[in-house]
Amino acid sequence: MGRKPSGSKLVEGIEGSDLAKARVGAVLDCLTGRKKIEEATEDLGIEQAMFFRMRSEALKAAVAALEPKPMGRPRKERTP
């Protein structure tokens, strides 16, 4: 079974402007199937092309933020 997708509710506690949170929330709602793209674009007052660009940028940023990074602190160079 599992939990139902939270979608835009996940954005509420995150720091950022109301507009940015509404945009991310709309993308999440569409990805989780809670809203159709037509509904999201109407709510945001944008065209579908803009929505697709926003979704692409959001997903690119998410992938970049979650790229694996080396564990621990970087090594300090020793001076002779």
C-alpha positions in Angstrom: 0.0 0.0 0.0 2.1 3.0 1.2 1.5 6.7 1.5 -0.3 8.9 -1.0 2.1 11.3 -2.7 2.2 14.7 -0.8 3.0 16.8 -3.9 3.0 20.5 -3.2 2.6 20.1 0.5 6.3 19.1 0.7 7.2 22.7 -0.3 5.4 24.5 2.5 8.2 24.3 5.0 11.0 25.2 2.6 12.5 28.7 2.5 11.8 30.6 -0.6 9.4 33.1 -2.3 5.7 32.2 -2.6 6.0 32.3 -6.4 8.9 29.8 -6.4 7.2 27.5 -4.0 4.0 27.6 -6.1 6.0 26.7 -9.2 7.7 23.8 -7.5 4.5 22.7 -6.0 2.8 22.7 -9.4 5.6 20.6 -10.9 5.4 18.1 -8.0 1.6 17.9 -8.3 1.9 17.1 -12.0 4.7 14.6 -11.4 2.6 12.8 -8.7 -0.6 12.8 -10.8 -2.5 15.1 -8.4 -2.9 17.7 -11.2 -3.0 17.8 -14.9 -0.6 20.1 -16.7 -3.5 22.2 -18.0 -4.6 22.8 -14.4 -1.2 23.7 -13.2 -0.6 26.2 -16.0 -3.9 27.8 -15.4 -3.2 28.1 -11.7 0.1 29.7 -12.4 -1.1 31.9 -15.3 1.5 30.6 -17.7 1.7 28.8 -21.0 2.5 25.1 -21.3 5.9 25.8 -22.9 6.9 27.8 -19.9 5.7 25.0 -17.6 7.8 22.4 -19.5 10.9 24.7 -19.2 10.3 25.1 -15.5 9.8 21.4 -15.0 13.0 20.6 -16.9 15.0 23.2 -14.9 13.7 21.9 -11.6 14.6 18.3 -12.5 18.1 19.3 -13.7 18.6 21.2 -10.4 17.4 18.2 -8.4 19.8 15.8 -10.2 22.7 18.2 -9.8 22.0 18.6 -6.1 21.9 14.9 -5.6 25.1 14.0 -7.5 27.4 11.9 -5.3 30.1 13.8 -3.5 33.3 12.5 -1.9 32.8 11.7 1.8 34.6 13.7 4.5 36.7 16.8 4.3 39.0 17.6 1.4 42.6 16.8 2.2 44.9 19.7 3.1 48.0 20.0 1.1 51.1 19.6 3.2 53.9 22.0 2.9 57.5 20.6 3.0 
